[in-house]
Amino acid sequence: MLTVLQELRVGARLVARRPGFAVVVIATLALGIGAVTTCFAILNAVAFKPLPFTDPDRLFAVRSVGRTGDAAPLTLDTVAALRQTSGTFSGIAGYATRAATIAGTVVAQKVQAARVTGDLFSLLGVPVQRGRSLAAADSGTRVAVISDDLWTDAWGSNPDVVGATLSLDGETYVVVGVAARGFGFPQSARVWVPFERSAVPRSAEIVMRLAPGVTAAQADAALTAVAAGAGGRASAVTIPLRRMMIGAKQRDMALAVLAAAVLVLLLACANLAGLLAAHIGARKYEMALRSAIGADRLRLVRQLMIESLMLAVTGGVAGLILAQWGIDLFASTVGKPDGAEWIAFAIDGRVVSFAILASLATALLFGLGPAFAGTRVNLRGVLQADAGAATPPPGPRRSRSVLVAAQLSLSLALVTGAAVIVSSAMRFGDVDPGFDRDRILAVRVAFTGAAYARPEPRFAFIDAASRRLQGLAGVTSVAVASHLPLLDRDVPYTAFVVDGATATERSPSASVRFVDAGYLTAMRIPIREGRDFTPVEARASAARAVVINDRMARRYWPDGNPVGARLRLAGSADSEGWYTIVGVVGEVSQRQLPAAPENQVYLPLAPATEVTLMVRTASDPASTAARARELVQGVDRTLAISTTTMASAYEWYASDRRAQGLVVGTLGAIAMLLAGLGVYGIMSIMVNARNREIAIRMALGSSSGAVLRLVLARSLALTSAGIGAGLVLAIGLTAFLASIFRGVRAFDPVVLAGAVALLAGVALLSSWLPARRAMRVDPMVTLKQ
């Protein structure tokens, strides 16, 4: 112990004697560990934090797959059959979600509602904070549990809410309980009601809790047996409930960002290994003297590793501080996945443990190899070489050169990858969505109740609301559709068959939008062929006209004009049958930006039970939103009315892309800083190692400019080699990013040239500072040392 304490004191003195080297190492470690710890904290929150349920690791969802590979429906009958499987599951519940209109409390509003079996709350182990939860005996009754935020919004947190009534899609329910604060399963539900009794099998999602000692494989076997007993039309498997709630996209994104951060940390390790190797190489005379007076190699290695650990611990603490800032920035700009309000991005014990392990692993990675290599000394050779050598031996110079080139190549790849994502985020506002998105206010209306069961009352409401909106100052046009592009992403799909055409794919499908006459013109969606719907076609229940998009026309009618051809749709009952194509329109970004290639069909408005009134204004539409909602609400106050703007939809997409740019751009900037620090540190040590050679050159008449050119020429050669190798990595990385991020260009010459110029500038600047110091070498002082 005394020896270790002595070596700690010696290590502290040696580190303090070289403050420049220590600062570079600690800064490099702080950047690398801070980046990887931030990304791990995000992954920890998304993938490792327990769900807010009792024993969440035993909770699984069920997925059923049909013979064709498509998802097969599950029903309440499946729930009943699984309950007969003894010993495998300790609890099973079913649920189904839908958007519903709540009235009778305050202004009617649209909320996410869930029909559930009575044991859902007990299965999850989530108690209610007021009243009671649903029970099996509630099946078929009109009782409801409401969420904490709905209780606050609609009843002002009135403690007498139990026993109150609410109208859900025109049906009256009695409130029997208030869910625990923050509970929103499934899919941010705000109201839970029992399933109705029905002779028709009800579709349902299924969640189950495995019995103690039962594995997921055993549960899958039990599910397969139940599926076989139902006729073998489908197979069922379990998936962890966490995976379903968080979603693979968020988890994979967090993993991808963590992988990028690990690359940054490896770059930091490469920098530090090069720095330490060069640093120990410059101390070879010291190592030789220590060896000469009796220090064995193990003690020398231990001393060097103690120095590395001291630097790693300091860098790790600084990295944790940077990670806290990074987590706060991520939480404020990106936020939580939809439906996962319980997630908290924070530094907890797991994150701290990860940071400690990362620091120790980094110390081993960058310290152990140089320590063993640097203590392998030939005592006589070192002392004789140092006595009169003008230049350092070529071996260490070559290894340092390889390290510098490798750092630069990896940095260029990371910087280019970050740059293409940031570039795509900057170009996001210029993406053409296929329609005129300027100054659009969307007013959503959900028709509920028997009064709106037929199209005629719905049209009467639409016409009355449209007249009121057109009377608003600044309103230039009003159009109606079931789903507006970008604002309404949950659109229905329909299978279709082209009359007289040979099928080019199995079960082709298209997204469906029900639109009124004049919608295409009002949205300024270009009509390529044919025409828009007539007012009679748009309002007639038996109308059989359809408009398709240009992609669908090119794919299924490559040699001719599809106008006049027929399609048979096989979607829901209100849209099945043969349709005649009357028009072809341009591509529209309906569900995401940039647009995903998809077949799109526009049908007459008559079947739509939810519509959005598109209000185009001459000024900022947000300024008219409150008045527009009030006017439409005045037509029928029992309907849920909401307003939003097209600008908010763009902001939703832009914020997602900006978040990607922020995270990846930050990692790219860190990679750039690490490259600069690495080049600066190694070039400084290399210049110091050549001080004797530089002094001799200056004593023989070389000018300061010649010395500057000598050092910069070496740096330029290393930079060119690193950039050459980095270009290959950068092109491969951007091609990979383009395959997973829409809108990212696989090969962007401007971005690539900019990354090369920026990295070359950083490398040359990092080399110029040591070179400038070399110009001030005093030959007489140096040669006397």
C-alpha positions in Angstrom: 0.0 0.0 0.0 2.9 2.3 0.9 4.4 1.7 -2.6 1.1 2.5 -4.3 0.7 5.7 -2.4 4.2 6.7 -3.2 3.6 6.0 -6.9 0.4 8.0 -6.7 2.3 11.0 -5.4 5.0 10.6 -8.0 2.3 10.3 -10.7 0.6 13.4 -9.5 3.9 15.4 -9.6 4.7 14.1 -13.1 1.3 15.0 -14.4 1.5 18.5 -12.8 5.0 19.0 -14.4 3.4 18.6 -17.9 0.3 20.7 -17.7 -0.1 21.1 -21.5 0.0 17.3 -22.0 -2.4 16.8 -19.1 -4.9 19.4 -20.4 -5.0 17.8 -23.9 -5.5 14.3 -22.5 -8.2 15.4 -20.0 -10.0 17.4 -22.6 -9.9 14.5 -25.0 -11.2 12.1 -22.4 -14.0 14.5 -21.3 -15.2 14.9 -24.8 -15.2 11.2 -25.6 -16.6 10.0 -22.3 -19.1 12.8 -22.2 -20.4 11.9 -25.6 -20.7 8.2 -25.0 -22.2 8.7 -21.5 -24.9 11.0 -22.9 -25.8 8.5 -25.6 -25.9 5.7 -23.1 -28.1 7.7 -20.8 -30.6 8.1 -23.6 -30.4 4.4 -24.4 -30.8 3.6 -20.7 -34.0 5.6 -20.5 -35.5 4.1 -23.6 -34.3 0.5 -23.3 -33.4 -0.3 -19.7 -35.5 1.8 -17.4 -38.3 -0.4 -16.0 -41.9 0.2 -17.2 -44.1 1.8 -14.6 -45.9 -1.5 -13.8 -45.5 -4.2 -11.3 -42.7 -6.7 -12.2 -42.6 -5.4 -15.8 -40.2 -8.0 -17.1 -42.9 -10.6 -16.9 -45.3 -8.6 -19.1 -45.6 -9.6 -22.8 -47.8 -8.6 -25.7 -49.1 -11.1 -28.2 -48.7 -10.9 -32.0 -50.5 -13.2 -34.4 -49.2 -14.0 -37.8 -51.3 -15.5 -40.6 -50.2 -18.0 -43.2 -49.4 -15.3 -45.7 -47.1 -13.5 -43.2 -49.5 -10.7 -42.6 -50.7 -9.8 -39.1 -53.7 -11.8 -38.2 -56.5 -10.4 -36.0 -56.8 -11.4 -32.3 -60.2 -11.4 -30.6 -61.7 -11.6 -27.1 -62.3 -15.2 -27.9 -58.5 -15.6 -28.0 -58.3 -14.1 -24.6 -60.8 -16.6 -23.3 -59.0 -19.5 -24.9 -55.7 -18.4 -23.4 -57.2 -18.2 -19.9 -57.9 -21.9 -20.1 -54.1 -22.5 -20.5 -53.3 -23.4 -16.9 -49.9 -22.7 -15.3 -48.5 -20.6 -18.2 -50.0 -17.2 -17.6 -50.8 -15.6 -14.3 -53.0 -13.0 -16.0 -54.3 -12.1 -19.4 -56.1 -8.9 -20.6 -57.4 -7.6 -23.9 -57.8 -4.0 -25.1 -58.7 -2.0 -28.3 -58.1 1.7 -28.8 -59.9 4.3 -30.9 -60.3 8.1 -31.1 -63.5 9.1 -29.4 -65.5 12.3 -28.7 -66.1 13.3 -25.1 -68.9 15.7 -24.4 -71.0 16.6 -21.4 -68.1 17.9 -19.4 -66.7 21.0 -21.1 -66.3 21.8 -24.7 -66.5 18.5 -26.7 -63.0 17.1 -27.4 -61.4 14.2 -29.2 -59.5 11.8 -26.9 -57.9 8.4 -27.1 -60.2 5.9 -25.6 -59.6 2.2 -24.8 -62.1 -0.6 -24.4 -60.5 -3.1 -22.1 -61.2 -6.3 -20.2 -61.9 -5.7 -16.6 -58.6 -7.2 -15.4 -56.2 -4.9 -17.3 -55.5 -2.6 -14.3 -54.9 -5.5 -11.9 -52.7 -7.3 -14.5 -50.4 -4.3 -14.9 -50.4 -3.7 -11.2 -51.5 0.0 -11.5 -53.9 1.2 -8.8 -56.3 4.0 -9.3 -55.9 7.2 -7.2 -59.6 7.7 -6.7 -62.6 5.4 -6.8 -62.0 2.0 -8.2 -60.7 0.3 -11.4 -62.6 -1.7 -13.8 -63.5 -5.3 -12.9 -64.6 -8.4 -14.8 -68.2 -7.9 -13.7 -68.2 -4.5 -15.5 -68.3 -6.2 -18.9 -71.1 -4.7 -21.0 -71.9 -1.9 -18.6 -71.5 1.8 -19.1 -68.8 2.7 -16.6 -65.5 4.4 -17.2 -62.1 5.2 -15.6 -60.6 8.5 -16.6 -57.0 9.7 -16.7 -55.5 12.1 -14.2 -55.0 14.9 -16.9 -58.6 14.5 -18.1 -59.8 14.7 -14.5 -57.9 18.0 -14.2 -58.9 19.4 -17.6 -62.6 18.5 -17.5 -63.5 18.4 -13.8 -60.8 20.7 -12.3 -59.6 17.8 -10.1 -63.0 17.8 -8.3 -62.8 15.1 -5.6 -66.5 14.3 -6.3 -65.8 13.2 -9.8 -66.7 9.5 -9.0 -70.3 9.1 -10.0 -70.2 11.9 -12.6 -71.4 11.2 -16.1 -69.7 11.8 -19.4 -70.7 11.3 -23.0 -68.5 9.1 -25.1 -69.4 9.1 -28.8 -73.0 9.9 -27.8 -73.2 7.2 -25.2 -73.5 8.0 -21.5 -70.9 6.5 -19.0 -70.6 6.8 -15.2 -67.1 7.6 -13.9 -66.1 5.0 -11.3 -62.4 5.9 -10.9 -59.4 8.1 -11.8 -56.2 6.4 -13.0 -52.9 7.0 -11.3 -51.0 10.1 -12.4 -49.0 9.5 -15.6 -50.8 6.2 -16.5 -51.7 6.2 -20.2 -51.6 2.6 -21.4 -52.3 1.9 -24.2 -51.2 4.6 -26.6 -51.8 7.6 -24.3 -55.4 6.6 -23.5 -57.4 9.1 -21.4 -60.6 7.0 -20.9 -61.0 3.3 -20.2 -64.4 1.5 -20.6 -65.3 -2.2 -20.6 -65.9 -4.2 -23.8 -69.5 -4.5 -24.9 -71.2 -7.8 -24.9 -71.6 -9.0 -28.4 -72.2 -12.1 -30.4 -69.7 -10.9 -33.0 -66.0 -11.6 -32.0 -64.4 -8.4 -30.9 -60.9 -7.6 -32.2 -58.5 -7.0 -29.4 -54.8 -6.6 -28.6 -53.6 -8.9 -25.9 -51.2 -8.4 -23.0 -50.3 -11.1 -20.5 -48.2 -11.7 -17.5 -46.1 -14.9 -17.4 -46.5 -17.2 -14.4 -43.4 -17.6 -12.1 -40.8 -19.8 -13.7 -42.4 -19.8 -17.2 -40.2 -18.6 -20.0 -41.1 -16.7 -23.2 -40.4 -19.9 -25.2 -42.9 -21.9 -23.1 -45.5 -19.1 -23.5 -44.9 -19.2 -27.3 -45.5 -23.0 -27.3 -48.8 -22.5 -25.4 -49.9 -19.8 -27.8 -49.1 -22.1 -30.8 -51.2 -24.8 -29.2 -54.1 -22.3 -28.8 -53.7 -21.2 -32.4 -53.8 -24.8 -33.6 -56.9 -25.5 -31.6 -58.5 -22.5 -33.4 -58.0 -24.2 -36.8 -54.3 -23.5 -37.4 -55.0 -20.4 -39.4 -52.4 -18.3 -37.6 -49.5 -18.6 -35.2 -48.9 -16.4 -32.2 -45.8 -15.3 -30.4 -44.9 -13.1 -27.4 -43.0 -9.9 -27.5 -41.8 -7.9 -24.5 -44.3 -5.2 -23.6 -41.5 -2.7 -23.4 -40.6 -3.3 -27.1 -44.2 -2.6 -28.1 -44.5 0.5 -26.0 -41.3 2.1 -26.9 -41.1 0.9 -30.5 -38.2 -0.5 -32.5 -37.5 2.8 -34.2 -36.7 4.7 -31.0 -34.6 1.8 -29.6 -32.7 1.4 -32.9 -32.1 5.1 -33.2 -30.7 5.2 -29.6 -28.5 2.2 -30.4 -27.3 3.9 -33.6 -26.4 7.1 -31.8 -24.6 5.1 -29.1 -22.6 3.2 -31.8 -21.6 6.6 -33.3 -20.6 7.8 -29.8 -18.5 4.6 -29.3 -16.7 5.4 -32.5 -16.0 8.9 -31.1 -14.7 7.3 -27.9 -12.5 4.9 -29.9 -11.2 8.0 -31.8 -10.4 9.5 -28.5 -8.6 6.4 -27.4 -6.6 6.4 -30.6 -5.7 10.0 -30.0 -4.7 9.3 -26.5 -2.7 6.2 -27.4 -0.8 8.2 -30.0 -0.2 11.0 -27.5 0.9 8.7 -24.7 3.1 6.7 -27.0 4.8 9.9 -28.2 4.9 11.2 -24.7 6.5 8.0 -23.3 8.8 7.9 -26.3 10.0 11.4 -25.4 10.7 10.0 -21.8 12.7 7.0 -23.0 15.9 8.5 -21.5 14.0 8.8 -18.1 12.8 5.2 -18.4 16.4 4.1 -19.1 17.8 5.9 -16.1 15.1 4.5 -13.8 15.9 1.1 -15.1 19.6 1.7 -14.6 19.1 2.5 -10.9 17.0 -0.7 -10.2 13.4 -0.2 -11.3 12.1 -3.3 -12.9 9.8 -3.2 -15.9 6.6 -4.1 -14.0 7.1 -1.1 -11.7 7.7 1.2 -14.7 4.5 -0.1 -16.3 2.6 0.3 -13.1 3.8 3.9 -12.7 2.8 4.8 -16.2 -0.6 3.1 -15.7 -1.2 5.1 -12.5 -0.6 8.3 -14.4 -3.0 7.1 -17.1 -5.7 6.2 -14.5 -5.3 9.6 -12.8 -5.9 11.3 -16.1 -8.8 9.0 -16.9 -10.5 9.6 -13.6 -10.2 13.3 -14.0 -11.4 13.1 -17.6 -14.3 10.9 -16.5 -15.5 13.4 -13.9 -15.3 16.1 -16.5 -17.1 13.8 -19.0 -20.0 13.3 -16.5 -20.4 17.0 -16.2 -20.6 17.3 -20.0 -23.0 14.4 -20.1 -25.4 16.2 -17.8 -25.4 19.2 -20.1 -25.9 16.9 -23.1 -28.8 15.0 -21.4 -30.5 18.3 -20.5 -30.1 19.6 -24.1 -31.5 16.3 -25.6 -34.5 16.3 -23.2 -35.3 19.9 -24.1 -34.9 19.6 -27.9 -35.9 16.0 -28.7 -38.1 14.8 -25.8 -39.7 11.5 -25.1 -41.2 8.9 -27.6 -45.0 9.2 -28.1 -46.9 7.4 -25.4 -43.9 7.1 -23.1 -44.4 10.0 -20.7 -43.0 8.0 -17.8 -39.5 8.0 -19.4 -37.0 10.3 -17.6 -33.6 11.2 -19.1 -31.3 11.5 -16.2 -28.0 10.3 -14.8 -28.6 7.4 -12.4 -26.5 4.7 -10.9 -26.4 2.7 -14.1 -25.2 5.7 -16.1 -22.6 6.6 -13.5 -21.4 3.0 -13.4 -21.1 3.1 -17.2 -19.1 6.3 -17.1 -16.7 4.7 -14.6 -16.3 1.6 -16.7 -15.8 3.7 -19.8 -13.1 5.7 -18.0 -11.3 2.6 -16.8 -11.6 0.9 -20.1 -10.3 4.0 -21.9 -7.4 4.1 -19.5 -6.5 0.5 -20.3 -7.0 1.0 -24.1 -4.9 4.1 -24.4 -2.4 3.4 -21.6 -1.5 -0.3 -21.5 -0.1 -0.7 -25.0 2.1 2.4 -24.9 3.2 1.6 -21.3 4.5 -1.9 -22.3 6.0 -0.6 -25.5 7.7 2.4 -23.9 9.3 0.4 -21.1 10.9 -2.0 -23.4 14.2 -0.2 -23.5 17.8 -1.1 -24.4 19.7 0.8 -21.7 23.0 1.1 -23.5 21.4 1.8 -26.9 19.1 4.6 -25.5 21.9 6.3 -23.6 24.2 6.2 -26.5 21.5 7.3 -29.0 20.5 10.1 -26.8 24.0 11.3 -26.4 24.4 12.4 -29.9 21.5 11.7 -32.1 20.2 14.6 -34.0 16.9 13.0 -35.1 14.7 10.5 -33.4 14.7 6.9 -34.7 12.4 6.2 -37.6 10.4 3.4 -35.9 8.5 5.6 -33.5 8.1 8.3 -36.1 6.4 5.9 -38.4 4.0 4.6 -35.7 3.0 8.1 -34.8 2.5 9.0 -38.4 0.2 6.0 -38.8 -1.8 7.1 -35.8 -2.2 10.6 -37.0 -3.4 9.4 -40.4 -5.8 6.9 -38.9 -7.3 9.6 -36.6 -7.8 12.0 -39.5 -9.4 9.3 -41.7 -11.9 8.2 -39.0 -12.6 11.9 -38.1 -13.3 12.7 -41.7 -15.8 9.8 -42.0 -17.6 10.9 -38.8 -17.6 14.6 -39.7 -18.9 13.8 -43.2 -21.7 11.6 -41.8 -22.7 14.3 -39.4 -22.5 17.0 -42.2 -24.9 15.1 -44.6 -27.5 14.8 -41.8 -27.2 18.4 -40.8 -27.3 19.4 -44.4 -30.5 17.4 -45.0 -32.0 19.2 -41.9 -31.0 22.6 -43.3 -32.7 21.7 -46.6 -35.8 20.5 -44.9 -37.7 23.7 -45.4 -37.1 23.6 -49.1 -38.6 20.1 -49.6 -41.6 20.3 -52.0 -44.6 18.5 -50.4 -46.5 18.4 -53.7 -49.0 21.1 -52.6 -49.1 24.7 -51.4 -48.5 24.5 -47.7 -48.5 28.3 -47.0 -51.0 29.8 -44.6 -53.3 26.8 -44.0 -55.5 26.3 -40.9 -56.9 22.9 -40.4 -60.2 22.6 -38.5 -61.0 19.0 -37.6 -64.5 17.7 -37.0 -65.5 14.2 -35.8 -69.1 13.3 -36.5 -70.6 11.1 -33.7 -74.0 9.9 -32.7 -77.1 8.7 -34.6 -77.8 12.2 -35.9 -74.8 12.0 -38.3 -75.1 8.3 -39.3 -76.0 9.3 -42.9 -74.1 11.6 -45.3 -76.8 14.3 -45.6 -76.5 15.7 -42.1 -72.8 15.6 -42.4 -72.9 17.6 -45.6 -75.3 20.1 -44.0 -72.8 20.7 -41.2 -69.9 21.0 -43.6 -71.8 23.6 -45.7 -72.8 25.6 -42.7 -69.3 25.6 -41.2 -67.8 26.4 -44.6 -70.1 29.5 -45.0 -69.1 30.7 -41.5 -65.4 30.2 -42.2 -65.5 32.0 -45.6 -67.0 35.0 -43.8 -63.9 35.4 -41.7 -61.6 38.3 -42.7 -58.6 37.1 -44.6 -59.9 33.7 -45.5 -59.4 33.0 -49.2 -60.7 29.5 -49.6 -62.2 26.5 -47.7 -61.9 22.9 -48.8 -62.8 19.6 -47.2 -61.1 16.2 -46.9 -61.0 13.3 -44.6 -57.2 13.6 -44.1 -55.0 16.5 -44.8 -51.4 15.7 -46.0 -48.8 15.7 -43.2 -51.3 16.7 -40.5 -53.3 13.4 -40.6 -50.8 10.5 -40.8 -53.1 7.6 -39.7 -54.8 7.1 -43.1 -56.7 4.0 -44.2 -55.5 1.7 -47.0 -57.3 -0.4 -49.5 -56.3 -3.2 -51.7 -57.1 -2.8 -55.4 -57.2 -4.7 -58.7 -56.6 -3.0 -62.1 -59.3 -4.0 -64.6 -57.8 -6.1 -67.4 -54.2 -5.8 -66.2 -51.8 -8.5 -65.2 -50.9 -8.1 -61.5 -47.3 -6.9 -61.1 -47.2 -7.5 -57.3 -49.0 -9.5 -54.7 -52.0 -7.7 -53.1 -51.2 -4.1 -54.2 -52.6 -1.4 -52.0 -53.1 2.4 -51.9 -53.7 4.9 -49.2 -57.2 6.4 -49.3 -58.5 10.0 -48.8 -62.1 11.1 -49.2 -62.3 14.6 -50.6 -64.9 17.2 -51.6 -65.1 18.9 -54.9 -62.5 21.7 -55.3 -60.2 20.2 -52.7 -57.4 19.4 -55.2 -57.6 22.9 -56.7 -57.7 24.6 -53.2 -54.6 22.7 -52.1 -53.0 23.5 -55.5 -52.2 19.8 -56.1 -51.3 19.7 -59.9 -53.7 17.7 -62.1 -51.6 15.8 -64.6 -54.4 14.1 -66.6 -58.2 14.3 -66.5 -60.1 16.4 -64.0 -61.2 16.9 -60.4 -64.4 15.5 -58.9 -67.6 17.4 -59.8 -69.9 18.5 -56.9 -72.3 15.8 -57.7 -69.7 13.1 -57.7 -68.2 14.3 -54.4 -71.5 14.2 -52.6 -73.3 11.2 -54.1 -73.1 8.1 -52.0 -73.2 5.9 -55.1 -70.5 7.8 -57.0 -67.9 5.6 -58.5 -65.2 8.1 -59.6 -61.6 8.0 -58.4 -58.5 10.1 -58.8 -55.1 8.5 -58.5 -51.6 9.8 -58.1 -48.9 10.0 -60.8 -46.8 7.2 -59.3 -49.7 4.8 -59.5 -50.5 5.8 -63.0 -46.9 5.3 -64.2 -46.6 1.9 -62.5 -49.9 0.3 -63.7 -50.4 2.2 -67.0 -46.8 2.8 -68.2 -47.8 2.9 -71.9 -51.0 5.0 -71.8 -53.4 7.4 -70.1 -55.3 5.7 -67.2 -58.2 8.2 -67.4 -61.3 6.1 -68.1 -59.8 2.9 -66.9 -61.3 1.0 -64.0 -60.2 -0.1 -60.5 -61.8 -2.5 -58.1 -61.2 -1.4 -54.5 -61.3 -4.0 -51.7 -61.1 -1.9 -48.6 -63.9 -1.2 -46.1 -67.5 -1.7 -46.9 -68.1 2.0 -47.7 -65.5 2.0 -50.5 -65.6 -1.4 -52.1 -66.5 -1.9 -55.7 -65.5 -0.8 -59.2 -64.4 2.8 -59.8 -63.6 4.8 -63.0 -60.5 6.9 -63.0 -61.3 10.5 -63.8 -58.0 12.2 -63.0 -54.3 11.8 -62.3 -52.6 14.2 -59.8 -49.0 14.9 -58.8 -47.1 13.3 -55.9 -48.0 14.5 -52.5 -46.1 14.0 -49.2 -49.0 12.6 -47.3 -47.5 11.0 -44.2 -43.8 12.0 -44.0 -41.2 14.3 -45.5 -39.7 13.7 -47.9 -42.5 11.7 -49.4 -42.4 7.9 -49.2 -43.3 6.3 -52.6 -46.8 5.0 -52.3 -50.0 4.5 -54.4 -52.6 7.1 -53.5 -56.3 7.3 -54.4 -58.8 10.1 -53.8 -62.5 9.1 -53.4 -65.7 11.1 -53.1 -66.3 12.6 -49.6 -69.7 10.9 -48.9 -68.4 8.0 -46.7 -66.2 10.1 -44.4 -67.3 10.3 -40.8 -64.4 12.6 -39.8 -63.3 15.5 -41.9 -60.9 18.4 -41.9 -61.8 21.8 -43.2 -58.7 23.3 -44.9 -58.9 27.1 -44.5 -56.4 29.1 -46.5 -55.8 32.6 -45.2 -54.1 35.7 -46.5 -52.1 36.2 -43.3 -50.9 34.0 -40.3 -53.6 31.3 -39.9 -52.8 30.9 -36.2 -54.3 34.4 -35.6 -57.7 33.1 -36.8 -57.6 29.7 -35.1 -59.6 30.6 -32.0 -62.3 32.4 -33.9 -62.5 29.7 -36.6 -63.0 27.0 -33.9 -65.7 29.1 -32.2 -67.6 29.5 -35.4 -67.5 25.8 -36.3 -68.3 24.8 -32.7 -71.4 27.1 -33.0 -72.9 24.9 -35.7 -73.1 21.9 -33.2 -71.6 22.1 -29.8 -71.8 18.3 -29.2 -69.1 17.7 -31.8 -65.4 17.7 -31.0 -63.6 20.5 -32.9 -59.9 21.1 -32.9 -57.6 23.4 -34.9 -54.0 23.3 -36.0 -51.9 24.8 -38.7 -49.8 23.3 -41.5 -46.8 25.1 -40.1 -47.1 23.0 -36.9 -47.0 19.8 -39.0 -43.8 21.1 -40.7 -42.4 22.0 -37.3 -43.1 18.4 -36.1 -41.1 16.9 -39.0 -38.5 19.6 -38.9 -37.9 19.2 -35.1 -37.4 15.4 -35.6 -34.8 16.1 -38.3 -33.2 18.9 -36.3 -32.9 16.5 -33.4 -31.1 14.0 -35.6 -28.9 16.9 -36.9 -28.3 18.1 -33.3 -27.2 14.7 -32.0 -25.1 13.6 -34.9 -23.8 17.1 -35.6 -22.6 17.3 -32.0 -20.8 14.0 -32.3 -19.2 15.2 -35.6 -18.1 18.4 -33.9 -16.6 16.4 -31.1 -14.8 14.2 -33.6 -13.4 17.3 -35.2 -12.2 18.7 -31.9 -10.6 15.3 -31.0 -8.9 15.2 -34.4 -7.5 18.7 -33.8 -6.4 17.8 -30.2 -4.8 14.6 -31.4 -2.9 16.2 -34.3 -1.8 19.1 -32.1 -0.6 16.8 -29.3 1.3 14.4 -31.5 2.8 17.1 -33.7 3.9 19.0 -30.5 5.7 15.9 -29.3 7.2 15.2 -32.7 8.5 18.7 -33.0 9.9 18.5 -29.5 11.6 15.3 -30.4 13.2 17.0 -33.4 14.4 20.1 -31.4 18.0 19.0 -31.7 17.7 18.5 -35.5 15.9 21.9 -35.9 18.7 23.6 -33.8 21.4 22.1 -36.0 19.6 23.2 -39.1 19.2 26.8 -37.8 22.9 26.8 -36.6 23.9 25.9 -40.2 21.9 28.8 -41.6 18.3 27.6 -42.1 15.8 30.4 -41.7 12.6 30.4 -39.5 10.5 30.1 -42.7 12.4 27.0 -43.8 11.8 25.4 -40.4 8.1 26.3 -40.6 7.9 24.7 -44.1 9.7 21.6 -42.9 7.2 21.0 -40.1 4.2 21.9 -42.1 5.3 19.7 -45.1 5.4 16.7 -42.7 1.9 17.6 -41.4 0.6 18.1 -44.9 1.8 14.7 -46.0 0.1 13.1 -42.9 -3.1 15.1 -43.5 -3.2 14.0 -47.2 -2.8 10.4 -46.3 -5.4 10.5 -43.6 -7.9 12.4 -45.8 -7.3 10.0 -48.7 -8.2 7.0 -46.6 -11.0 8.9 -44.9 -12.7 9.7 -48.2 -13.3 6.0 -48.8 -14.8 5.6 -45.3 -16.9 8.8 -45.7 -18.4 7.7 -49.0 -19.3 4.3 -47.5 -20.8 5.8 -44.4 -22.9 8.4 -46.2 -24.3 5.6 -48.5 -25.3 3.7 -45.3 -26.9 6.8 -43.8 -28.8 7.5 -47.0 -30.3 4.0 -46.7 -31.8 4.6 -43.2 -32.5 8.4 -43.2 -34.9 9.7 -45.9 -33.6 12.9 -47.6 -30.0 12.2 -46.9 -27.9 12.2 -50.1 -25.6 9.2 -50.5 -22.9 11.3 -52.3 -22.9 15.1 -51.8 -19.8 16.6 -53.4 -20.4 20.0 -51.7 -20.6 18.5 -48.2 -17.7 16.1 -48.8 -15.5 19.0 -50.1 -16.5 21.1 -47.2 -15.7 18.4 -44.7 -12.3 17.8 -46.3 -11.5 21.5 -46.3 -12.6 21.9 -42.7 -10.6 18.9 -41.4 -7.6 19.9 -43.4 -7.8 23.4 -41.9 -8.1 22.0 -38.4 -5.1 19.7 -39.0 -2.9 22.4 -40.4 -3.8 24.8 -37.7 -3.1 22.2 -35.1 0.3 21.7 -36.8 1.1 25.4 -37.3 1.0 26.0 -33.5 3.9 23.6 -32.7 5.7 24.7 -35.9 5.5 28.3 -34.8 7.0 27.3 -31.5 9.8 25.4 -33.4 10.7 28.6 -35.2 11.7 30.2 -31.9 14.1 27.5 -31.0 17.5 28.9 -29.7 20.2 26.7 -31.3 22.8 27.4 -28.6 20.5 26.6 -25.7 19.1 23.4 -27.4 22.5 22.1 -28.4 23.9 22.6 -24.8 21.1 20.4 -23.3 
